[in-house]
């Protein structure tokens, strides 16, 4: 009897370990961008998991505010408007606006873009992979002033 109890316990623990990744992926991913502080907060089920500096629209341009969902993901995109500028790890969320990596990392933390949300390329890749893992339907992008 003791042997069956131990086996049952081991199987239960293994089952819980195998189910844990799926449970984590079922959680909701929230991306909150604060224009006033030029920061992005990434949350899983309400718990902060990342905080990064971003660059949003500089004077004369605008970054849309509101709540959005990812509409399209592109590992590498080139701007069709701004001199074919590279936009690695693009997460398009509203018309032509996207969250993407930038080569201008020196400008992160202050407004510098034409309206997109720029991230360090390593962080853009991490976010892109999180959105893929959680799914676009379970991801929200909130941009506040």
C-alpha positions, 0 to 999 in steps of 0.5 A, spaced: 500 500 500 505 504 501 508 503 495 502 505 491 501 511 495 508 513 493 507 512 486 501 516 486 505 522 489 510 522 484 505 521 479 501 527 481 508 531 482 510 530 475 503 532 473 503 538 476 510 540 473 508 538 466 502 542 467 505 548 470 508 551 463 501 551 460 498 554 466 503 560 466 501 561 458 494 561 460 495 567 464 494 574 461 499 578 458 499 586 459 503 591 456 503 598 459 506 604 456 507 610 460 508 616 455 510 621 461 515 617 464 517 613 457 517 606 460 514 600 459 511 595 464 510 588 462 505 584 467 503 577 467 496 576 470 497 583 474 504 581 476 510 585 474 515 581 470 519 587 466 520 594 466 524 597 460 525 604 457 522 606 451 522 612 446 515 614 443 513 620 439 517 626 439 515 633 438 510 634 432 508 626 432 504 622 436 503 615 439 496 613 440 493 612 447 488 607 449 487 599 449 489 595 444 491 588 442 497 585 437 494 585 430 500 582 427 507 580 428 513 581 424 520 578 426 523 583 421 520 589 418 522 595 414 518 601 414 514 603 408 514 610 410 521 612 413 526 610 409 526 603 410 528 603 417 529 596 420 524 595 425 526 588 428 521 584 433 515 588 430 508 588 434 503 592 430 497 594 434 494 600 431 494 601 423 501 602 422 504 603 429 508 598 432 512 596 438 519 594 435 526 594 437 531 600 435 538 601 433 538 608 436 538 605 443 541 612 446 535 615 445 531 610 449 528 614 455 526 620 451 521 621 446 524 620 439 520 616 434 515 618 429 509 615 433 512 607 434 514 605 441 521 603 440 525 598 445 532 595 446 532 590 441 534 584 446 527 587 450 523 587 443 525 580 442 523 578 449 516 581 448 515 578 441 516 571 444 512 573 450 506 575 445 507 569 441 507 564 447 501 568 451 497 569 444 495 575 441 488 574 444 491 574 451 495 580 450 493 587 451 497 593 450 495 599 454 498 606 452 497 612 457 499 619 458 
